[in-house]
Amino acid sequence: MISAVVYADGQAIEYEDLAAARTAVGTTWVHVTDATPEEIDAVSSAFDLHSLAIEDIKTDVRANVQEFNAYTFALVKSASLTPGDTTFDKEVTTTPLGLFIGPDWVVTLSTGAVPSIQRVMDAVGRGDERLLHRGPDFTAYRVIDVIVDAYFDLLDEIETDIEQIEEEVTISTDIETLERINDVRRDLLSFRKQVWPAREAIGVLARGDPKQIQPQTEKYFRDVYDHLVQIVDLTETYRDLVAGARDIYLNTVSQSTNEVMKMLTVVATIFIPLTFVVGIYGMNFADSPYNMPELGWAFGYPAVMIGMVIVVAVLLAHFRQRGYL
């Protein structure tokens, strides 16, 4: 779907003809979402977009900024947590968005849906003066800003998952808890791979290196850059929290295993002398002067049983005194 708007004389005028929109007086914004190959070709032809930049959008490479003769190309990515297509409950999905910033026009192009940009389009429909009069670079800033703001929503959702995990790890040794920890670790790693390149790319715009970025717009890109720095810091903090939760889980499992092993050791220790006694008295050799004299004693059996009970009682008292029971 292609939307073409020209900002002129304090109002936004929609165009259907891309060539007419580019040559119209004012600032032109062409937004293409869920772009088909035909739509991509039409926009590329109308604005003379380089094939390498288009290829970057299609192949989903890392965020970057490139300067061409007539425009500056910036590739950013929207990110969201969506239900997993395989065995994962959630996973980070991204949609690449290419921004082509020209002298009096800006083209935003994506092969998928980027819902957050609709807020900027709605602002255009309401006649937002800041968008109408501050040029294509400011429009590009607003688009990038709403995408970066959506990163905070994603982190808030991950933070909620981390809080639930931290409540579970101290009391649960279920394998499902470990799976949730690993899921969040995977999401954070995937998200980290997106925000680090984005921070570097926006840093180029914040310094005003491209000639299409006006000096008065640099401060707005610096604000977005500061947000990305904060997002990177939060991502690293959450990774540390998840790593700590994983350590707590493993310690809880280890402690539970130690308790089981301690109980098995106590039981085995109790049965060692009992096994020794019954082993000795199980050697019932007949007709020999070297046989055990107790074999002929009338009270031999009850005496052995009472002796074994006493051994068990003494060992239990000892283990309880040592804190093993």
HUGI-V371417 format. One record per backbone hydrogen bond with DSSP energy under -1.0 kcal/mol. CO is the residue of the C=O (numbers start at 1). NH is the residue of the N-H. If there is no record, write none. Layout:
co=CO nh=NH
co=CO nh=NH
This chain:
co=1 nh=33
co=3 nh=31
co=4 nh=15
co=5 nh=29
co=6 nh=13
co=7 nh=27
co=8 nh=11
co=11 nh=8
co=13 nh=6
co=17 nh=21
co=18 nh=22
co=19 nh=23
co=27 nh=7
co=28 nh=106
co=29 nh=5
co=30 nh=108
co=31 nh=3
co=32 nh=110
co=36 nh=40
co=37 nh=41
co=38 nh=42
co=39 nh=43
co=40 nh=44
co=41 nh=45
co=42 nh=46
co=43 nh=47
co=44 nh=49
co=50 nh=54
co=51 nh=55
co=52 nh=56
co=53 nh=57
co=54 nh=58
co=55 nh=59
co=56 nh=61
co=64 nh=75
co=66 nh=73
co=71 nh=68
co=72 nh=101
co=73 nh=66
co=74 nh=99
co=75 nh=64
co=76 nh=97
co=78 nh=95
co=80 nh=93
co=82 nh=91
co=89 nh=84
co=91 nh=82
co=93 nh=80
co=95 nh=78
co=97 nh=76
co=98 nh=109
co=99 nh=74
co=100 nh=107
co=101 nh=72
co=104 nh=28
co=105 nh=102
co=106 nh=30
co=107 nh=100
co=108 nh=32
co=109 nh=98
co=110 nh=35
co=112 nh=34
co=114 nh=117
co=115 nh=118
co=116 nh=119
co=117 nh=121
co=118 nh=122
co=119 nh=123
co=120 nh=124
co=121 nh=125
co=122 nh=126
co=123 nh=128
co=124 nh=127
co=128 nh=132
co=129 nh=133
co=135 nh=139
co=136 nh=140
co=137 nh=141
co=138 nh=142
co=139 nh=143
co=140 nh=144
co=141 nh=145
co=142 nh=146
co=143 nh=147
co=144 nh=148
co=145 nh=149
co=146 nh=150
co=150 nh=154
co=151 nh=155
co=152 nh=156
co=153 nh=157
co=154 nh=158
co=155 nh=159
co=156 nh=160
co=157 nh=161
co=158 nh=162
co=159 nh=163
co=160 nh=164
co=161 nh=165
co=162 nh=166
co=163 nh=167
co=164 nh=168
co=165 nh=169
co=168 nh=171
co=168 nh=172
co=174 nh=178
co=175 nh=179
co=176 nh=180
co=177 nh=181
co=178 nh=182
co=179 nh=183
co=180 nh=184
co=181 nh=185
co=182 nh=186
co=183 nh=187
co=184 nh=188
co=185 nh=189
co=186 nh=190
co=187 nh=191
co=188 nh=192
co=189 nh=193
co=191 nh=194
co=191 nh=195
co=192 nh=196
co=194 nh=198
co=195 nh=199
co=196 nh=200
co=197 nh=201
co=198 nh=202
co=199 nh=203
co=200 nh=204
co=201 nh=205
co=202 nh=206
co=203 nh=207
co=204 nh=209
co=205 nh=208
co=210 nh=213
co=214 nh=217
co=217 nh=221
co=218 nh=222
co=219 nh=223
co=220 nh=224
co=221 nh=225
co=222 nh=226
co=223 nh=227
co=224 nh=228
co=225 nh=229
co=226 nh=230
co=227 nh=231
co=228 nh=232
co=229 nh=233
co=230 nh=234
co=231 nh=235
co=232 nh=236
co=233 nh=237
co=234 nh=238
co=235 nh=239
co=236 nh=240
co=237 nh=241
co=238 nh=242
co=239 nh=243
co=240 nh=244
co=241 nh=245
co=242 nh=246
co=243 nh=247
co=244 nh=248
co=245 nh=249
co=246 nh=250
co=247 nh=251
co=248 nh=252
co=249 nh=253
co=250 nh=254
co=251 nh=255
co=252 nh=256
co=253 nh=257
co=254 nh=258
co=255 nh=259
co=256 nh=260
co=257 nh=261
co=258 nh=262
co=259 nh=263
co=260 nh=264
co=261 nh=265
co=262 nh=266
co=263 nh=267
co=264 nh=268
co=265 nh=269
co=266 nh=270
co=267 nh=271
co=268 nh=272
co=271 nh=275
co=272 nh=276
co=273 nh=277
co=274 nh=278
co=275 nh=279
co=276 nh=280
co=277 nh=281
co=280 nh=283
co=282 nh=284
co=283 nh=285
co=288 nh=291
co=292 nh=295
co=293 nh=296
co=294 nh=297
co=297 nh=300
co=299 nh=303
co=300 nh=304
co=301 nh=305
co=302 nh=306
co=303 nh=307
co=304 nh=308
co=305 nh=309
co=306 nh=310
co=307 nh=311
co=308 nh=312
co=309 nh=313
co=310 nh=314
co=311 nh=315
co=312 nh=316
co=313 nh=317
co=314 nh=318
co=315 nh=319
co=316 nh=320
co=317 nh=321
co=318 nh=322
co=319 nh=324
